[in-house]
């Protein structure tokens, strides 16, 4: 459901039930909060009766009432007033604390569920879903659910309890004056409904304009370098001013509706008070009711309109929560396209025999139709023997990276099988399978944290001696030791402060550290570094690949001449395979690629 669609309904019981399921583990806290809510409703409606008692029995007493008795009544009324206020204070404290506690625990549980779900989803989902949208789900959308629980739903119940309580006390005191106060209800409800619809539409427009402003800001901040290079500052400022102006006008419309609502409801409320004064005052003059009853009734009448105003405000919370809940539960209900079988096999150690058996693959969800031009791999069939070093080459988009993604089972094939050590990769547990595969990508990702943390990734069972030994093995120890705090040096986001080659060496050490005896896959690990750094990484790779089944993907054909075998891809098919010398002598597609690169270098 898009946000505009969600705003068309103020409340969706189905979504509300799913949200409330998160409160079930904390039902005792909910019960305490509702009890406190009932007490605050009761105390708020008792206070006007205390005032009535004091006025009728002390301030405007019968002529025969002794002065001492009048002072005693005032003392009793004051004491009751203080005691009721103390009870109200305690109940409100419990209510606010319990609901805030409940909201934070629901937030924690919901964010945990979303994060676990995101961790389980396969990479194809992230290919189709912007990261910013996922961040919105786990932050602002969850906050909207918190507002719904602690402010919207409970607040609505509190207002409803208060409204019913006030009406009950008004009818109890004097049903004729109560009916006069209730006459204005249809007009209040009509005004509330009409203005709420206008507020909803204005708020929806404002959210749309706000999204455009945020998108413009994000784009301009990301592209500020390009803007300055081409001296487009003034033009970009005019474009931003346009969307910013639209947001301003949308906010003005929202404010207009808000400005209309409160004075209108306030006027109707004061008109009702005037009607009660006119009728009730006449009743006091005639001696039909006491002056204390009129004062208490006026207090109830003024309080009568506050919950009506507050309940109207809750609709905006409901609308935002329903839109957010639809998006959150849509994410939580997303099918896990790559899932373990119930009897999935554990992996202790791979020998390293890999086979592709007539594999057809496209980046499509299961069951989706695949057009002919959408196939990324077409009838790919090859085998890699244990300990063999194989290079995959071909033009961009030929299917090389997709091949290693299938080996690690980031995606599932549509036709054929990917087999490791005699078993389809779909038969293994994903967690065990990927632990047995070391992958070093062209742009390695490093987390914010120390160098040691990025090497261990939280695994404290690895001895420090082993960690340093591996770093020496791949040639990373020397530059790490020169960092300000060595292995304890804190890296910025994505390893800022390190060169691309240094990041590659850390990623290579990390792969070996966590998978020392298993399968190693390298994906274009030297494509973004200078020649000298490339030679350093190549030497490290040669040491790491010794005795391991290794797959290398490289655009620079000069880096894979020492591979045992080269498999050449073209438009998703294998067109050639053999050693570097054999392929050059054959004079086919590989030879043309090699000659083209050699000519460009020359």
C-alpha positions as CSV (number, residue, x, y, z in Angstrom):
1,X,0.0,0.0,0.0
2,X,1.3,3.4,-0.9
3,X,1.2,6.2,1.7
4,X,-1.6,8.0,-0.2
5,X,-3.7,4.9,-0.2
6,X,-3.1,4.4,3.5
7,X,-4.2,7.9,4.3
8,X,-7.6,7.2,2.8
9,X,-8.6,5.2,5.8
10,X,-8.1,6.5,9.3
11,X,-8.1,3.2,11.0
12,X,-7.6,-0.4,9.8
13,X,-8.7,-3.0,12.5
14,X,-6.6,-5.8,10.8
15,X,-3.4,-3.8,11.0
16,X,-4.3,-2.6,14.5
17,X,-4.7,-6.2,15.7
18,X,-1.2,-7.0,14.3
19,X,0.3,-4.1,16.1
20,X,-1.5,-5.0,19.4
21,X,-0.1,-8.5,19.2
22,X,3.3,-7.0,20.1
23,X,1.7,-5.9,23.5
24,X,0.5,-9.3,24.5
25,X,3.8,-10.3,26.2
26,X,3.4,-7.3,28.4
27,X,-0.3,-7.7,29.2
28,X,0.4,-7.0,32.9
29,X,1.8,-3.6,32.0
30,X,-1.2,-2.9,29.8
31,X,-3.6,-3.9,32.6
32,X,-1.8,-1.5,35.0
33,X,-1.9,1.3,32.5
34,X,-5.6,0.8,31.8
35,X,-6.4,0.7,35.6
36,X,-4.4,4.0,36.0
37,X,-6.4,5.4,33.0
38,X,-9.7,4.5,34.7
39,X,-8.5,6.1,38.0
40,X,-7.5,9.4,36.3
41,X,-10.9,9.5,34.5
42,X,-12.6,9.0,37.8
43,X,-10.6,11.6,39.7
44,X,-11.1,14.2,37.0
45,X,-14.9,13.8,37.2
46,X,-15.0,13.7,41.0
47,X,-13.4,17.2,41.5
48,X,-16.4,19.2,40.3
49,X,-18.6,17.3,42.8
50,X,-16.2,18.4,45.5
51,X,-16.6,22.0,44.4
52,X,-20.4,21.6,44.4
53,X,-20.3,20.2,48.0
54,X,-18.1,23.2,49.2
55,X,-20.3,25.8,47.5
56,X,-23.7,24.4,48.6
57,X,-22.7,23.6,52.2
58,X,-20.2,26.4,53.0
59,X,-20.1,29.3,50.6
60,X,-23.8,29.5,49.9
61,X,-25.3,27.8,52.9
62,X,-28.7,27.7,54.4
63,X,-29.4,30.6,56.8
64,X,-29.4,28.2,59.9
65,X,-26.0,26.7,59.2
66,X,-23.5,27.6,61.9
67,X,-20.3,29.4,61.0
68,X,-18.2,26.6,62.5
69,X,-20.0,24.1,60.4
70,X,-19.3,26.1,57.3
71,X,-15.6,26.2,58.1
72,X,-15.6,22.4,58.8
73,X,-17.2,21.8,55.3
74,X,-14.5,23.9,53.6
75,X,-11.8,22.0,55.5
76,X,-13.3,18.7,54.5
77,X,-13.7,19.8,50.8
78,X,-10.1,21.0,50.7
79,X,-8.8,17.8,52.2
80,X,-10.8,15.7,49.7
81,X,-9.6,17.9,46.9
82,X,-5.9,17.4,47.9
83,X,-6.4,13.6,48.3
84,X,-8.1,13.3,44.9
85,X,-5.3,15.3,43.4
86,X,-2.7,13.1,45.0
87,X,-4.4,10.0,43.7
88,X,-4.7,11.6,40.3
89,X,-0.9,12.4,40.4
90,X,0.0,8.9,41.3
91,X,-2.3,7.4,38.7
92,X,-1.1,9.7,35.9
93,X,2.5,8.9,36.8
94,X,1.8,5.2,36.6
95,X,-0.1,5.6,33.4
96,X,2.6,7.7,31.6
97,X,5.5,5.5,32.8
98,X,3.7,2.2,32.0
99,X,2.7,3.4,28.5
100,X,6.2,4.8,27.7
101,X,7.7,1.6,29.0
102,X,5.3,-0.5,26.9
103,X,6.0,1.7,23.8
104,X,9.8,1.3,24.1
105,X,9.6,-2.5,24.5
106,X,7.2,-2.8,21.5
107,X,9.7,-0.6,19.5
108,X,12.6,-2.9,20.6
109,X,10.7,-6.0,19.6
110,X,9.5,-4.6,16.3
111,X,12.9,-3.3,15.3
112,X,14.4,-6.6,16.2
113,X,11.9,-8.5,14.0
114,X,12.5,-6.1,11.1
115,X,16.3,-6.4,11.4
116,X,16.2,-10.2,11.6
117,X,13.9,-10.3,8.6
118,X,16.3,-8.1,6.6
119,X,19.2,-10.3,7.6
120,X,17.3,-13.4,6.2
121,X,16.3,-11.8,2.9
122,X,18.3,-12.8,-0.1
123,X,20.4,-10.3,-2.2
124,X,17.7,-10.1,-4.9
125,X,15.4,-8.2,-2.5
126,X,18.1,-5.6,-1.9
127,X,18.6,-5.3,-5.7
128,X,15.0,-4.1,-5.9
129,X,14.7,-2.2,-2.7
130,X,16.5,1.1,-1.9
131,X,18.4,1.1,1.3
132,X,16.8,4.4,2.3
133,X,13.4,2.8,2.2
134,X,14.5,0.1,4.6
135,X,16.0,2.6,7.0
136,X,12.7,4.4,7.0
137,X,10.9,1.2,8.0
138,X,13.2,0.6,11.0
139,X,13.2,4.2,12.2
140,X,10.4,6.6,11.4
141,X,7.8,3.9,10.6
142,X,8.4,2.1,13.9
143,X,8.3,5.5,15.7
144,X,4.8,6.0,14.1
145,X,3.7,2.7,15.6
146,X,5.0,3.8,19.0
147,X,3.0,7.0,18.7
148,X,0.0,4.9,17.8
149,X,0.3,2.7,21.0
150,X,1.3,5.3,23.6
151,X,-0.4,8.4,22.2
152,X,-3.0,7.4,19.6
153,X,-4.8,4.3,20.8
154,X,-4.4,4.8,24.5
155,X,-5.0,8.5,24.2
156,X,-8.2,7.8,22.2
157,X,-9.3,5.4,24.9
158,X,-8.5,8.0,27.6
159,X,-10.5,10.6,25.7
160,X,-13.4,8.2,25.2
161,X,-13.4,7.2,28.9
162,X,-13.3,10.9,29.9
163,X,-16.1,11.8,27.5
164,X,-18.4,8.9,28.6
165,X,-17.6,9.7,32.3
166,X,-18.4,13.4,31.9
167,X,-21.7,12.6,30.1
168,X,-22.6,10.2,32.9
169,X,-21.9,12.7,35.6
170,X,-23.8,15.4,33.8
171,X,-26.9,13.2,33.4
172,X,-26.6,12.2,37.0
173,X,-26.5,15.8,38.2
174,X,-29.3,17.2,36.0
175,X,-30.5,15.4,32.9
176,X,-32.3,18.5,31.5
177,X,-29.2,20.7,31.5
178,X,-27.2,17.7,30.1
179,X,-29.6,17.5,27.1
180,X,-29.0,21.3,26.5
181,X,-25.3,20.7,26.5
182,X,-25.7,17.7,24.2
183,X,-27.7,19.6,21.6
184,X,-24.5,21.1,20.1
185,X,-23.0,17.6,19.6
186,X,-24.2,17.1,16.0
187,X,-22.7,20.5,15.0
188,X,-19.4,19.6,16.7
189,X,-19.3,16.2,15.1
190,X,-20.0,17.7,11.6
191,X,-17.4,20.4,12.0
192,X,-14.9,17.8,13.4
193,X,-15.5,15.4,10.5
194,X,-15.3,18.1,7.8
195,X,-12.2,19.7,9.1
196,X,-10.5,16.3,9.8
197,X,-11.0,15.4,6.1
198,X,-9.4,18.7,5.1
199,X,-6.6,18.2,7.5
200,X,-6.0,14.7,6.3
201,X,-5.8,15.8,2.6
202,X,-3.5,18.8,3.6
203,X,-1.3,16.5,5.7
204,X,-1.0,14.0,2.9
205,X,0.0,16.8,0.4
206,X,2.5,18.1,2.9
207,X,4.1,14.6,3.3
208,X,4.4,14.3,-0.5
209,X,6.1,17.7,-0.7
210,X,8.4,16.8,2.2
211,X,9.5,13.7,0.4
212,X,10.3,15.7,-2.7
213,X,12.4,18.2,-0.6
214,X,14.2,15.3,1.1
215,X,14.9,13.7,-2.3
216,X,16.2,17.0,-3.7
217,X,18.5,17.5,-0.6
218,X,19.9,14.0,-0.8
219,X,20.6,14.3,-4.5
220,X,22.2,17.7,-4.2
221,X,24.3,16.7,-1.2
222,X,25.5,13.5,-3.0
223,X,26.2,15.4,-6.2
224,X,27.7,18.6,-4.8
225,X,31.1,17.9,-6.5
226,X,29.5,17.6,-9.9
227,X,27.4,20.8,-9.2
228,X,30.5,22.8,-8.4
229,X,32.6,21.3,-11.3
230,X,29.9,22.5,-13.8
231,X,29.1,25.7,-11.9
232,X,25.4,24.8,-11.6
233,X,25.0,26.2,-8.1
234,X,22.4,28.8,-9.0
235,X,20.4,26.5,-11.2
236,X,20.3,23.8,-8.5
237,X,19.3,26.5,-5.9
238,X,16.3,27.6,-8.1
239,X,15.2,23.9,-8.5
240,X,15.4,23.5,-4.7
241,X,13.6,26.8,-4.0
242,X,10.8,25.5,-6.2
243,X,10.2,22.3,-4.2
244,X,10.9,24.1,-0.9
245,X,8.2,26.7,-1.8
246,X,5.7,23.9,-2.5
247,X,6.5,22.4,0.9
248,X,6.0,25.8,2.6
249,X,2.6,26.3,0.8
250,X,1.5,22.8,1.8
251,X,2.4,23.5,5.5
252,X,0.4,26.8,5.3
253,X,-2.6,24.8,4.2
254,X,-2.1,22.4,7.1
255,X,-1.9,25.3,9.5
256,X,-5.0,26.9,8.0
257,X,-7.1,23.8,8.8
258,X,-5.6,23.6,12.3
259,X,-6.3,27.3,12.8
260,X,-9.9,26.7,11.7
261,X,-10.6,23.7,13.9
262,X,-9.7,24.8,17.4
263,X,-11.4,28.2,17.3
264,X,-14.5,26.7,15.8
265,X,-14.8,23.9,18.4
266,X,-13.9,26.4,21.1
267,X,-16.7,28.7,19.9
268,X,-19.2,25.9,19.9
269,X,-18.1,25.0,23.4
270,X,-18.5,28.5,24.7
271,X,-21.9,28.8,23.0
272,X,-22.9,25.6,24.9
273,X,-21.6,27.1,28.2
274,X,-23.7,30.2,27.5
275,X,-26.8,28.1,26.9
276,X,-26.2,26.2,30.2
277,X,-25.7,29.5,32.0
278,X,-29.0,30.8,30.6
279,X,-31.0,27.8,31.5
280,X,-29.2,26.8,34.6
281,X,-29.1,30.4,35.9
282,X,-32.8,30.5,35.6
283,X,-33.1,27.3,37.5
284,X,-31.0,28.7,40.3
285,X,-33.1,31.9,40.5
286,X,-36.2,29.8,40.7
287,X,-34.7,27.6,43.4
288,X,-35.0,24.4,41.3
289,X,-31.2,23.7,41.5
290,X,-28.4,24.9,43.7
291,X,-25.7,27.3,42.8
292,X,-23.1,24.7,43.5
293,X,-24.7,22.3,40.9
294,X,-24.6,25.0,38.3
295,X,-20.9,25.7,38.9
296,X,-20.1,22.0,38.8
297,X,-22.2,21.6,35.6
298,X,-20.4,24.5,33.9
299,X,-17.1,22.8,34.8
300,X,-18.3,19.5,33.2
301,X,-19.5,21.4,30.2
302,X,-16.1,23.1,29.6
303,X,-14.4,19.8,30.1
304,X,-16.8,18.1,27.7
305,X,-15.2,19.6,24.6
306,X,-11.6,18.9,25.4
307,X,-11.7,15.1,24.8
308,X,-13.6,15.8,21.5
309,X,-10.8,18.0,20.3
310,X,-8.2,15.5,21.5
311,X,-9.9,12.6,19.8
312,X,-9.9,14.5,16.5
313,X,-6.1,14.9,16.8
314,X,-5.7,11.2,17.2
315,X,-6.9,10.6,13.6
316,X,-3.7,12.0,12.3
317,X,-1.7,9.6,14.5
318,X,-4.0,6.7,13.3
319,X,-3.5,7.7,9.6
320,X,0.3,7.8,9.9
321,X,0.4,4.6,11.9
322,X,-1.8,2.7,9.4
323,X,0.5,3.8,6.5
324,X,3.6,2.8,8.5
325,X,2.1,-0.5,9.7
326,X,1.2,-1.4,6.1
327,X,4.8,-0.9,5.0
328,X,6.3,-2.6,8.1
329,X,4.1,-5.7,7.8
330,X,4.5,-5.8,4.1
331,X,8.3,-6.1,4.7
332,X,7.9,-8.7,7.5
333,X,5.6,-10.7,5.2
334,X,8.0,-10.7,2.3
335,X,8.7,-14.3,1.2
336,X,12.2,-15.6,1.8
337,X,13.0,-16.7,-1.7
338,X,16.3,-18.3,-0.6
339,X,15.5,-20.5,2.4
340,X,17.0,-23.6,4.0
341,X,15.3,-26.9,3.6
342,X,14.0,-28.5,6.8
343,X,16.7,-31.3,6.5
344,X,19.5,-29.0,5.2
345,X,23.0,-30.5,5.5
346,X,25.6,-29.1,7.8
347,X,29.0,-28.2,6.4
348,X,32.2,-29.0,8.3
349,X,34.7,-28.8,5.5
350,X,34.6,-28.7,1.8
351,X,37.0,-30.7,-0.4
352,X,36.4,-28.0,-3.1
353,X,34.8,-29.8,-6.0
354,X,32.5,-27.3,-7.8
355,X,30.2,-28.1,-10.8
356,X,27.6,-26.1,-12.7
357,X,25.2,-28.5,-14.4
358,X,23.3,-26.8,-17.3
359,X,22.5,-23.7,-15.2
360,X,20.1,-21.1,-16.4
361,X,19.7,-18.0,-14.2
362,X,17.9,-14.7,-14.3
363,X,17.5,-12.0,-11.6
364,X,13.8,-12.8,-11.1
365,X,11.7,-14.1,-8.3
366,X,10.5,-17.7,-8.3
367,X,7.5,-18.2,-10.5
368,X,8.1,-15.1,-12.5
369,X,8.2,-15.4,-16.3
370,X,11.7,-14.8,-17.7
371,X,12.0,-13.2,-21.1
372,X,14.7,-14.4,-23.4
373,X,16.8,-11.2,-23.0
374,X,16.6,-11.5,-19.2
375,X,18.7,-14.6,-18.9
376,X,22.0,-13.8,-17.3
377,X,23.4,-17.3,-17.5
378,X,22.4,-19.7,-20.3
379,X,23.0,-23.4,-20.1
380,X,26.3,-22.9,-18.2
381,X,28.1,-26.3,-17.6
382,X,31.6,-26.7,-16.1
383,X,33.5,-28.3,-13.3
384,X,36.3,-27.1,-11.1
385,X,38.4,-29.7,-9.4
386,X,39.6,-29.5,-5.8
387,X,42.6,-27.2,-5.4
388,X,42.3,-25.9,-9.0
389,X,42.8,-22.2,-9.7
390,X,40.2,-21.0,-12.3
391,X,39.7,-17.6,-13.8
392,X,36.4,-16.3,-15.2
393,X,36.7,-13.6,-17.9
394,X,34.4,-11.8,-20.2
395,X,32.9,-8.4,-20.9
396,X,30.9,-6.6,-18.3
397,X,27.5,-8.3,-17.9
398,X,28.7,-11.6,-19.3
399,X,27.7,-13.5,-16.1
400,X,31.0,-13.8,-14.1
401,X,29.9,-12.3,-10.8
402,X,26.5,-14.0,-11.1
403,X,28.4,-17.3,-11.2
404,X,30.1,-16.8,-7.8
405,X,26.9,-15.4,-6.3
406,X,25.2,-18.8,-7.2
407,X,28.1,-20.7,-5.6
408,X,27.5,-18.8,-2.3
409,X,23.8,-19.2,-2.9
410,X,22.9,-15.5,-2.7
411,X,20.4,-16.5,-5.4
412,X,18.8,-19.7,-6.6
413,X,19.0,-20.9,-10.2
414,X,15.9,-21.3,-12.3
415,X,17.1,-24.3,-14.2
416,X,20.0,-26.8,-13.6
417,X,22.1,-27.2,-10.4
418,X,25.1,-25.7,-8.7
419,X,26.9,-28.6,-7.0
420,X,29.7,-28.5,-4.3
421,X,31.2,-31.8,-3.2
422,X,28.4,-33.8,-4.8
423,X,25.5,-31.9,-3.3
424,X,23.3,-29.2,-4.6
425,X,24.1,-25.9,-2.8
426,X,20.4,-25.8,-2.0
427,X,20.9,-28.9,0.2
428,X,23.3,-27.1,2.5
429,X,22.6,-24.8,5.4
430,X,23.2,-21.3,4.1
431,X,25.0,-20.2,7.3
432,X,27.5,-23.1,7.0
433,X,27.9,-22.8,3.3
434,X,28.9,-19.2,3.4
435,X,31.2,-19.7,6.4
436,X,33.1,-22.1,4.2
437,X,33.5,-19.5,1.4
438,X,35.8,-16.6,1.6
439,X,34.9,-13.7,-0.8
440,X,37.0,-10.7,-1.5
441,X,35.1,-8.1,-3.6
442,X,36.3,-5.3,-5.8
443,X,35.1,-2.8,-3.2
444,X,35.5,-4.5,0.1
445,X,33.2,-3.2,2.9
446,X,34.8,-2.3,6.2
447,X,32.7,-1.4,9.3
448,X,33.2,1.6,11.6
449,X,35.4,0.2,14.3
450,X,39.0,-1.0,14.9
451,X,41.1,-2.8,12.4
452,X,41.0,-5.8,14.7
453,X,37.2,-5.8,14.8
454,X,37.0,-5.7,11.0
455,X,39.3,-8.7,10.9
456,X,37.5,-10.7,13.6
457,X,34.0,-9.6,12.9
458,X,33.2,-10.2,16.5
459,X,34.8,-13.7,16.7
460,X,36.8,-13.5,19.9
461,X,37.8,-17.2,19.7
462,X,40.5,-16.4,17.2
463,X,43.9,-16.1,19.0
464,X,45.7,-12.9,18.6
465,X,48.8,-14.8,17.4
466,X,46.7,-16.4,14.6
467,X,45.3,-13.0,13.6
468,X,48.8,-11.4,13.3
469,X,50.1,-14.5,11.5
470,X,47.4,-14.3,8.8
471,X,48.0,-10.6,8.3
472,X,51.7,-11.3,7.9
473,X,50.8,-14.1,5.4
474,X,48.9,-11.8,3.1
475,X,51.2,-8.8,3.6
476,X,48.9,-6.6,5.6
477,X,50.7,-6.6,8.9
478,X,53.3,-4.0,7.9
479,X,51.0,-1.2,7.1
480,X,48.6,-2.1,10.0
481,X,51.6,-1.8,12.4
482,X,52.4,1.7,11.0
483,X,48.8,2.9,11.8
484,X,48.6,5.2,14.9
485,X,47.2,2.5,17.2
486,X,48.1,-0.5,15.1
487,X,45.3,-3.1,15.2
488,X,43.3,-0.9,17.6
489,X,43.2,2.0,15.1
490,X,39.6,3.1,14.7
491,X,38.5,3.2,11.1
492,X,35.8,5.6,9.8
493,X,32.8,4.7,7.8
494,X,33.6,2.1,5.0
495,X,37.3,2.2,6.1
496,X,37.8,5.9,5.4
497,X,41.5,6.8,5.8
498,X,42.8,3.6,4.2
499,X,43.7,3.3,0.5
500,X,41.9,0.9,-1.7
501,X,44.8,-1.5,-1.7
502,X,45.0,-1.5,2.1
503,X,41.2,-2.3,2.3
504,X,41.8,-5.1,-0.1
505,X,44.5,-6.6,2.0
506,X,42.4,-6.4,5.2
507,X,39.5,-8.0,3.3
508,X,41.8,-10.7,2.0
509,X,43.2,-11.3,5.6
510,X,39.6,-11.4,6.9
511,X,38.6,-14.0,4.4
512,X,41.6,-16.3,5.2
513,X,41.2,-15.7,8.9
514,X,37.6,-17.0,8.9
515,X,38.0,-19.7,6.3
516,X,41.6,-21.0,6.5
517,X,41.1,-24.4,4.9
518,X,38.0,-24.1,2.8
519,X,36.8,-22.5,-0.5
520,X,38.1,-19.1,-1.5
521,X,36.4,-17.0,-4.2
522,X,38.0,-13.7,-5.4
523,X,35.9,-11.2,-7.3
524,X,37.8,-8.6,-9.3
525,X,39.9,-7.8,-6.2
526,X,42.6,-5.8,-8.1
527,X,40.4,-3.9,-10.5
528,X,40.6,-0.5,-8.6
529,X,44.2,-0.3,-7.5
530,X,47.5,1.0,-9.0
531,X,50.0,-1.4,-10.6
532,X,52.4,-1.5,-7.6
533,X,49.5,-2.3,-5.2
534,X,48.2,-4.8,-7.7
535,X,51.4,-6.7,-7.6
536,X,51.4,-6.7,-3.8
537,X,47.8,-8.0,-3.7
538,X,48.7,-10.6,-6.4
539,X,51.6,-11.9,-4.4
540,X,49.2,-12.2,-1.3
541,X,46.6,-13.9,-3.4
542,X,49.0,-16.4,-4.8
543,X,50.0,-17.4,-1.2
544,X,46.4,-17.6,-0.1
545,X,45.2,-19.6,-3.1
546,X,47.9,-22.2,-2.7
547,X,46.1,-25.6,-2.2
548,X,42.6,-24.1,-2.2
549,X,39.9,-24.2,-4.9
550,X,40.0,-20.7,-6.1
551,X,38.0,-18.6,-8.6
552,X,39.3,-15.3,-9.8
553,X,37.4,-12.7,-11.7
554,X,39.4,-10.0,-13.3
555,X,39.1,-7.5,-16.1
556,X,42.8,-7.2,-16.5
557,X,43.7,-10.4,-18.3
558,X,47.4,-9.9,-17.4
559,X,46.6,-10.8,-13.8
560,X,45.2,-14.3,-14.5
561,X,47.8,-15.7,-16.8
562,X,49.0,-18.1,-14.1
563,X,45.5,-19.7,-13.6
564,X,45.2,-23.4,-14.2
565,X,42.3,-22.8,-16.4
566,X,40.4,-19.8,-17.8
567,X,36.7,-20.0,-18.6
568,X,35.5,-17.3,-21.0
569,X,31.9,-16.0,-20.8
570,X,30.1,-14.1,-23.5
571,X,26.4,-13.0,-23.1
572,X,25.8,-15.6,-20.4
573,X,27.3,-18.5,-22.2
574,X,30.7,-20.2,-21.9
575,X,32.4,-19.8,-25.3
576,X,35.9,-21.0,-24.5
577,X,38.0,-22.6,-21.8
578,X,41.6,-23.5,-21.5
579,X,45.0,-22.2,-20.3
580,X,46.1,-18.7,-21.2
581,X,48.5,-20.0,-23.9
582,X,45.9,-22.4,-25.3
583,X,43.3,-19.7,-25.7
584,X,45.7,-17.3,-27.3
585,X,46.8,-19.9,-29.8
586,X,43.1,-20.7,-30.5
587,X,42.7,-17.1,-31.7
588,X,39.1,-16.9,-30.4
589,X,37.2,-14.4,-28.3
590,X,39.7,-14.5,-25.4
591,X,42.5,-13.7,-27.8
592,X,40.6,-10.7,-29.1
593,X,40.0,-9.4,-25.6
594,X,43.6,-9.8,-24.8
595,X,44.8,-8.0,-27.9
596,X,42.3,-5.2,-27.3
597,X,43.6,-4.7,-23.8
598,X,47.2,-4.9,-24.9
599,X,46.5,-2.3,-27.6
600,X,44.9,0.0,-25.1
601,X,47.9,-0.3,-22.8
602,X,50.3,0.3,-25.6
